[in-house]
């Protein structure tokens, strides 16, 4: 079976599934890095360490998402140039993307190592958790350059139709991560510092593997170290598409930071542990759905570059259908088996498991709506429109969620977990509806103004 998929000519329904399944598996392996951290510290170090690790998630995502968004820009730019059969443009985009990953990794390392404790204090992290959270966060950011290289290079491979190689690389590094977790904690008697170090080392391995894979390619996506530099035109395109995606991700994370701060306001280790474990489990459902977002970005990106607008509508509809089914099944399954799954993370606090189930009841079952929202966002980005979905998501998700927390949630009788979690489904639903309307408008505008596509339609109508 061929490694790369032809997104422009292959049958859509089966090829999207073949392309998306490796992304799902790869994303699950990435989540297992953090899941392994939580499971190991939960089993051997107690719920305080689980709370310490989970307390870093929201702020870490807030800082990292800006640069991860740029990898989305790189993916769309590569997909457009491949679809348009412009090898020189593809070559320049690949090397610009790698340069961006290097610089971004250095910046994130400096910011994360220096300001970790300050960020955690701003999030009202409890004093008994703060020292451990700070240690974990600093070590994690110490290896951020590996995270950036992997994400940018994997985005390039996927834009070229290869979603299998990143899966292989993450499988190798994932196994290493689990083995090192056990070794550092059980043999060297480390705690959160050990699991953070294991994650950093394993990310370094995946970064090396994905870089070598790009260097061994024989097409326009081949990476040549001596040619790594910034190409102005391609850098601007990556920034134009990726920066709004990054800002959206960061602002999206701000709402999660505020949610985490609201969780912290209950001043309960059990609530923090239960929320953290449930949130980690939800991540597995999210990446299943987000894989269809990535498929929409790259399939629509290549077909937009090839001026093949007829397939774009079909891609959008197929991805919406797939994500609804996948999200519905996965979300319900997570809720149904929730107690047992939470018990993997938490072994010393039945109350924490109870609080975790409250979160799953309100978020896991309707989670498919978040997937629908993500696919509509990806479809817009694949068309090259990134500012519009950023504005819609910032207002629809962040705006509604933050407004909810600072108004309704502040009313004493509604200052509960249940009320806090209700803001998720409301914000997802409104944002999905508006994003879909925006996709229809942008699609019509771009297809009607594309002379090559209009000429193709005219030619078919006269045959």
ZAFIRO-339409 format. One record per residue (C-alpha): x, y, z. Coordinates in steps of 0.2 Angstrom, whole numbers. Example, Ala and Ser with C-alpha at 12.3 -4.5 7.8 and 13.67 -1.06 7.14 Angstrom:
% residues 2
site c1 62, c2 -22, c3 39
site c1 68, c2 -5, c3 36
***
This chain:
% residues 463
site c1 0, c2 0, c3 0
site c1 7, c2 17, c3 -5
site c1 12, c2 28, c3 9
site c1 6, c2 45, c3 2
site c1 -12, c2 47, c3 -3
site c1 -17, c2 57, c3 -19
site c1 -30, c2 69, c3 -11
site c1 -34, c2 77, c3 -28
site c1 -39, c2 61, c3 -38
site c1 -42, c2 46, c3 -25
site c1 -60, c2 42, c3 -20
site c1 -64, c2 54, c3 -6
site c1 -74, c2 43, c3 7
site c1 -62, c2 28, c3 8
site c1 -46, c2 39, c3 6
site c1 -51, c2 51, c3 20
site c1 -53, c2 36, c3 31
site c1 -36, c2 29, c3 26
site c1 -28, c2 46, c3 29
site c1 -37, c2 50, c3 45
site c1 -35, c2 34, c3 55
site c1 -16, c2 36, c3 56
site c1 -18, c2 54, c3 62
site c1 -30, c2 48, c3 76
site c1 -18, c2 34, c3 81
site c1 -3, c2 47, c3 81
site c1 -13, c2 60, c3 91
site c1 -18, c2 46, c3 104
site c1 0, c2 42, c3 106
site c1 5, c2 60, c3 109
site c1 -9, c2 61, c3 122
site c1 -1, c2 45, c3 130
site c1 14, c2 55, c3 134
site c1 4, c2 66, c3 147
site c1 -7, c2 51, c3 151
site c1 8, c2 40, c3 156
site c1 14, c2 55, c3 167
site c1 -3, c2 55, c3 176
site c1 -4, c2 37, c3 178
site c1 13, c2 34, c3 184
site c1 13, c2 48, c3 197
site c1 -5, c2 43, c3 202
site c1 0, c2 25, c3 205
site c1 17, c2 29, c3 214
site c1 17, c2 47, c3 220
site c1 -2, c2 50, c3 225
site c1 -16, c2 62, c3 220
site c1 -6, c2 78, c3 224
site c1 7, c2 74, c3 210
site c1 -8, c2 71, c3 199
site c1 -15, c2 88, c3 203
site c1 3, c2 96, c3 200
site c1 4, c2 89, c3 183
site c1 -14, c2 92, c3 178
site c1 -12, c2 110, c3 184
site c1 1, c2 114, c3 171
site c1 -10, c2 109, c3 156
site c1 -20, c2 124, c3 152
site c1 -6, c2 137, c3 154
site c1 6, c2 126, c3 144
site c1 -7, c2 125, c3 130
site c1 -9, c2 144, c3 131
site c1 9, c2 147, c3 128
site c1 13, c2 133, c3 115
site c1 -3, c2 135, c3 104
site c1 3, c2 151, c3 96
site c1 17, c2 142, c3 88
site c1 7, c2 126, c3 84
site c1 -5, c2 137, c3 75
site c1 10, c2 142, c3 63
site c1 12, c2 124, c3 59
site c1 -6, c2 124, c3 53
site c1 -1, c2 138, c3 42
site c1 14, c2 128, c3 35
site c1 3, c2 113, c3 32
site c1 -10, c2 124, c3 22
site c1 4, c2 133, c3 12
site c1 12, c2 116, c3 8
site c1 -5, c2 108, c3 3
site c1 -8, c2 123, c3 -9
site c1 9, c2 122, c3 -17
site c1 7, c2 104, c3 -20
site c1 -10, c2 105, c3 -27
site c1 -4, c2 119, c3 -39
site c1 11, c2 108, c3 -44
site c1 23, c2 122, c3 -39
site c1 39, c2 112, c3 -33
site c1 49, c2 128, c3 -30
site c1 36, c2 135, c3 -19
site c1 34, c2 119, c3 -10
site c1 53, c2 118, c3 -7
site c1 54, c2 135, c3 0
site c1 39, c2 133, c3 12
site c1 47, c2 117, c3 19
site c1 63, c2 125, c3 23
site c1 54, c2 141, c3 30
site c1 43, c2 130, c3 41
site c1 58, c2 121, c3 48
site c1 67, c2 137, c3 52
site c1 51, c2 143, c3 61
site c1 51, c2 128, c3 71
site c1 68, c2 130, c3 77
site c1 66, c2 149, c3 82
site c1 49, c2 145, c3 90
site c1 56, c2 131, c3 100
site c1 70, c2 142, c3 107
site c1 58, c2 156, c3 111
site c1 46, c2 144, c3 120
site c1 60, c2 137, c3 130
site c1 66, c2 153, c3 136
site c1 49, c2 160, c3 141
site c1 44, c2 143, c3 149
site c1 59, c2 140, c3 160
site c1 60, c2 158, c3 166
site c1 41, c2 162, c3 169
site c1 34, c2 145, c3 174
site c1 31, c2 149, c3 192
site c1 24, c2 166, c3 188
site c1 12, c2 159, c3 176
site c1 6, c2 146, c3 189
site c1 4, c2 159, c3 203
site c1 -7, c2 169, c3 191
site c1 -18, c2 154, c3 189
site c1 -20, c2 153, c3 208
site c1 -12, c2 136, c3 209
site c1 -13, c2 130, c3 227
site c1 3, c2 132, c3 237
site c1 4, c2 113, c3 241
site c1 4, c2 110, c3 222
site c1 14, c2 125, c3 216
site c1 32, c2 118, c3 219
site c1 29, c2 102, c3 210
site c1 20, c2 110, c3 195
site c1 34, c2 122, c3 193
site c1 47, c2 108, c3 192
site c1 37, c2 99, c3 179
site c1 33, c2 114, c3 169
site c1 51, c2 120, c3 168
site c1 58, c2 103, c3 162
site c1 44, c2 101, c3 150
site c1 48, c2 118, c3 142
site c1 67, c2 113, c3 142
site c1 63, c2 102, c3 127
site c1 51, c2 112, c3 118
site c1 62, c2 114, c3 103
site c1 59, c2 95, c3 100
site c1 40, c2 97, c3 101
site c1 41, c2 111, c3 88
site c1 51, c2 102, c3 76
site c1 40, c2 86, c3 77
site c1 24, c2 96, c3 75
site c1 30, c2 106, c3 60
site c1 38, c2 92, c3 51
site c1 23, c2 80, c3 54
site c1 12, c2 94, c3 47
site c1 22, c2 95, c3 31
site c1 22, c2 76, c3 29
site c1 3, c2 76, c3 31
site c1 1, c2 90, c3 19
site c1 10, c2 79, c3 6
site c1 -2, c2 65, c3 10
site c1 9, c2 55, c3 21
site c1 0, c2 52, c3 38
site c1 8, c2 35, c3 42
site c1 26, c2 40, c3 45
site c1 22, c2 52, c3 60
site c1 12, c2 37, c3 67
site c1 27, c2 26, c3 66
site c1 39, c2 39, c3 74
site c1 26, c2 42, c3 89
site c1 25, c2 24, c3 92
site c1 43, c2 22, c3 94
site c1 45, c2 38, c3 105
site c1 29, c2 33, c3 115
site c1 36, c2 16, c3 120
site c1 52, c2 25, c3 126
site c1 42, c2 38, c3 136
site c1 33, c2 24, c3 145
site c1 48, c2 14, c3 149
site c1 58, c2 30, c3 155
site c1 43, c2 35, c3 166
site c1 43, c2 18, c3 175
site c1 62, c2 19, c3 176
site c1 64, c2 36, c3 183
site c1 50, c2 35, c3 196
site c1 51, c2 17, c3 202
site c1 70, c2 14, c3 201
site c1 77, c2 32, c3 203
site c1 63, c2 37, c3 215
site c1 59, c2 53, c3 205
site c1 42, c2 60, c3 204
site c1 35, c2 74, c3 193
site c1 53, c2 78, c3 187
site c1 55, c2 60, c3 181
site c1 40, c2 60, c3 171
site c1 44, c2 77, c3 163
site c1 61, c2 71, c3 159
site c1 55, c2 56, c3 151
site c1 43, c2 66, c3 140
site c1 56, c2 78, c3 134
site c1 68, c2 63, c3 129
site c1 55, c2 54, c3 120
site c1 50, c2 70, c3 111
site c1 68, c2 72, c3 106
site c1 68, c2 55, c3 98
site c1 52, c2 59, c3 88
site c1 59, c2 75, c3 82
site c1 75, c2 67, c3 75
site c1 65, c2 53, c3 66
site c1 53, c2 65, c3 58
site c1 68, c2 76, c3 52
site c1 77, c2 62, c3 45
site c1 61, c2 56, c3 36
site c1 60, c2 73, c3 27
site c1 78, c2 73, c3 23
site c1 76, c2 56, c3 14
site c1 61, c2 61, c3 3
site c1 64, c2 63, c3 -16
site c1 50, c2 75, c3 -20
site c1 49, c2 94, c3 -17
site c1 46, c2 91, c3 1
site c1 64, c2 85, c3 4
site c1 73, c2 94, c3 18
site c1 91, c2 99, c3 15
site c1 99, c2 106, c3 30
site c1 111, c2 118, c3 21
site c1 96, c2 126, c3 13
site c1 87, c2 130, c3 30
site c1 82, c2 148, c3 30
site c1 67, c2 160, c3 29
site c1 60, c2 163, c3 12
site c1 50, c2 180, c3 14
site c1 35, c2 176, c3 3
site c1 32, c2 159, c3 11
site c1 35, c2 165, c3 28
site c1 22, c2 179, c3 26
site c1 10, c2 165, c3 19
site c1 13, c2 154, c3 34
site c1 11, c2 169, c3 46
site c1 -5, c2 175, c3 37
site c1 -13, c2 158, c3 39
site c1 -5, c2 152, c3 54
site c1 -4, c2 167, c3 66
site c1 -23, c2 169, c3 67
site c1 -24, c2 150, c3 70
site c1 -11, c2 152, c3 84
site c1 -20, c2 167, c3 91
site c1 -36, c2 157, c3 91
site c1 -28, c2 142, c3 100
site c1 -20, c2 154, c3 113
site c1 -36, c2 163, c3 116
site c1 -45, c2 147, c3 116
site c1 -33, c2 141, c3 130
site c1 -36, c2 157, c3 139
site c1 -54, c2 152, c3 142
site c1 -47, c2 135, c3 148
site c1 -35, c2 144, c3 160
site c1 -50, c2 153, c3 167
site c1 -59, c2 137, c3 168
site c1 -44, c2 129, c3 177
site c1 -44, c2 144, c3 189
site c1 -62, c2 142, c3 192
site c1 -59, c2 124, c3 197
site c1 -44, c2 129, c3 208
site c1 -56, c2 142, c3 217
site c1 -66, c2 127, c3 224
site c1 -49, c2 124, c3 234
site c1 -51, c2 105, c3 234
site c1 -38, c2 93, c3 229
site c1 -51, c2 80, c3 225
site c1 -60, c2 92, c3 213
site c1 -43, c2 97, c3 205
site c1 -38, c2 78, c3 203
site c1 -55, c2 73, c3 196
site c1 -56, c2 87, c3 184
site c1 -38, c2 84, c3 178
site c1 -40, c2 66, c3 175
site c1 -57, c2 68, c3 166
site c1 -50, c2 82, c3 156
site c1 -36, c2 70, c3 151
site c1 -48, c2 56, c3 146
site c1 -58, c2 69, c3 136
site c1 -42, c2 73, c3 126
site c1 -43, c2 55, c3 118
site c1 -60, c2 59, c3 111
site c1 -55, c2 76, c3 105
site c1 -40, c2 70, c3 95
site c1 -51, c2 57, c3 87
site c1 -62, c2 72, c3 81
site c1 -48, c2 84, c3 78
site c1 -40, c2 71, c3 66
site c1 -55, c2 75, c3 54
site c1 -51, c2 94, c3 56
site c1 -33, c2 90, c3 50
site c1 -40, c2 80, c3 35
site c1 -52, c2 94, c3 30
site c1 -37, c2 106, c3 31
site c1 -26, c2 96, c3 20
site c1 -39, c2 89, c3 8
site c1 -47, c2 105, c3 5
site c1 -30, c2 114, c3 4
site c1 -23, c2 103, c3 -10
site c1 -39, c2 104, c3 -20
site c1 -40, c2 123, c3 -17
site c1 -22, c2 124, c3 -24
site c1 -28, c2 113, c3 -39
site c1 -43, c2 124, c3 -42
site c1 -54, c2 109, c3 -39
site c1 -68, c2 117, c3 -30
site c1 -81, c2 103, c3 -35
site c1 -72, c2 91, c3 -23
site c1 -71, c2 104, c3 -8
site c1 -90, c2 103, c3 -4
site c1 -89, c2 84, c3 -4
site c1 -74, c2 84, c3 7
site c1 -83, c2 96, c3 19
site c1 -99, c2 85, c3 20
site c1 -89, c2 69, c3 22
site c1 -78, c2 75, c3 36
site c1 -94, c2 82, c3 45
site c1 -102, c2 65, c3 44
site c1 -87, c2 56, c3 50
site c1 -83, c2 67, c3 64
site c1 -101, c2 66, c3 70
site c1 -101, c2 47, c3 71
site c1 -84, c2 46, c3 78
site c1 -87, c2 59, c3 91
site c1 -104, c2 52, c3 96
site c1 -97, c2 34, c3 99
site c1 -81, c2 39, c3 107
site c1 -90, c2 52, c3 119
site c1 -103, c2 40, c3 125
site c1 -91, c2 26, c3 127
site c1 -80, c2 38, c3 138
site c1 -95, c2 42, c3 149
site c1 -101, c2 24, c3 150
site c1 -84, c2 17, c3 156
site c1 -79, c2 33, c3 165
site c1 -77, c2 26, c3 183
site c1 -66, c2 13, c3 178
site c1 -55, c2 24, c3 167
site c1 -54, c2 37, c3 180
site c1 -48, c2 24, c3 192
site c1 -33, c2 21, c3 181
site c1 -27, c2 38, c3 186
site c1 -34, c2 40, c3 203
site c1 -31, c2 26, c3 216
site c1 -32, c2 35, c3 233
site c1 -48, c2 46, c3 232
site c1 -66, c2 40, c3 228
site c1 -72, c2 58, c3 229
site c1 -60, c2 63, c3 215
site c1 -68, c2 50, c3 204
site c1 -85, c2 56, c3 208
site c1 -80, c2 74, c3 203
site c1 -72, c2 67, c3 187
site c1 -89, c2 59, c3 182
site c1 -98, c2 75, c3 185
site c1 -87, c2 83, c3 171
site c1 -89, c2 68, c3 160
site c1 -108, c2 69, c3 161
site c1 -108, c2 87, c3 155
site c1 -94, c2 86, c3 142
site c1 -91, c2 69, c3 135
site c1 -108, c2 64, c3 129
site c1 -111, c2 80, c3 118
site c1 -93, c2 81, c3 113
site c1 -97, c2 78, c3 95
site c1 -103, c2 96, c3 93
site c1 -85, c2 101, c3 97
site c1 -79, c2 90, c3 82
site c1 -92, c2 98, c3 70
site c1 -85, c2 115, c3 75
site c1 -67, c2 109, c3 72
site c1 -71, c2 102, c3 55
site c1 -79, c2 118, c3 50
site c1 -64, c2 128, c3 56
site c1 -52, c2 117, c3 46
site c1 -62, c2 118, c3 30
site c1 -61, c2 137, c3 31
site c1 -42, c2 136, c3 34
site c1 -40, c2 124, c3 20
site c1 -48, c2 137, c3 9
site c1 -34, c2 149, c3 15
site c1 -46, c2 159, c3 26
site c1 -39, c2 159, c3 44
site c1 -44, c2 176, c3 51
site c1 -63, c2 173, c3 49
site c1 -63, c2 157, c3 59
site c1 -51, c2 165, c3 72
site c1 -64, c2 179, c3 75
site c1 -79, c2 167, c3 76
site c1 -70, c2 155, c3 88
site c1 -64, c2 169, c3 99
site c1 -81, c2 177, c3 101
site c1 -91, c2 161, c3 100
site c1 -80, c2 150, c3 112
site c1 -69, c2 161, c3 122
site c1 -81, c2 175, c3 123
site c1 -96, c2 165, c3 128
site c1 -87, c2 154, c3 140
site c1 -78, c2 169, c3 149
site c1 -94, c2 179, c3 150
site c1 -103, c2 164, c3 157
site c1 -89, c2 162, c3 171
site c1 -89, c2 180, c3 176
site c1 -108, c2 182, c3 176
site c1 -119, c2 166, c3 179
site c1 -105, c2 156, c3 187
site c1 -103, c2 170, c3 200
site c1 -120, c2 168, c3 207
site c1 -119, c2 158, c3 223
site c1 -132, c2 145, c3 219
site c1 -124, c2 142, c3 202
site c1 -106, c2 142, c3 208
site c1 -105, c2 123, c3 204
site c1 -95, c2 111, c3 193
site c1 -111, c2 108, c3 183
site c1 -114, c2 126, c3 179
site c1 -96, c2 128, c3 174
site c1 -96, c2 114, c3 162
site c1 -113, c2 119, c3 154
site c1 -104, c2 133, c3 146
site c1 -94, c2 121, c3 134
site c1 -109, c2 114, c3 125
site c1 -117, c2 131, c3 123
site c1 -101, c2 139, c3 116
site c1 -98, c2 124, c3 104
site c1 -115, c2 124, c3 97
site c1 -116, c2 143, c3 93
site c1 -99, c2 143, c3 85
site c1 -102, c2 128, c3 74
site c1 -117, c2 136, c3 67
site c1 -108, c2 152, c3 63
site c1 -93, c2 144, c3 56
site c1 -103, c2 133, c3 44
site c1 -112, c2 149, c3 37
site c1 -95, c2 157, c3 35
site c1 -88, c2 142, c3 26
site c1 -103, c2 143, c3 13
site c1 -100, c2 162, c3 11
site c1 -81, c2 160, c3 8
site c1 -83, c2 145, c3 -3
site c1 -94, c2 154, c3 -15
site c1 -83, c2 169, c3 -15
site c1 -67, c2 160, c3 -19
site c1 -75, c2 148, c3 -32
site c1 -84, c2 162, c3 -41
site c1 -69, c2 173, c3 -42
site c1 -57, c2 158, c3 -48
site c1 -55, c2 160, c3 -67
site c1 -48, c2 143, c3 -69
site c1 -63, c2 134, c3 -60
site c1 -76, c2 145, c3 -69
site c1 -67, c2 140, c3 -86
site c1 -68, c2 121, c3 -81
site c1 -86, c2 123, c3 -76
site c1 -90, c2 131, c3 -93
site c1 -81, c2 118, c3 -102
site c1 -91, c2 104, c3 -94
site c1 -107, c2 113, c3 -97
site c1 -104, c2 114, c3 -116
site c1 -99, c2 96, c3 -118
***
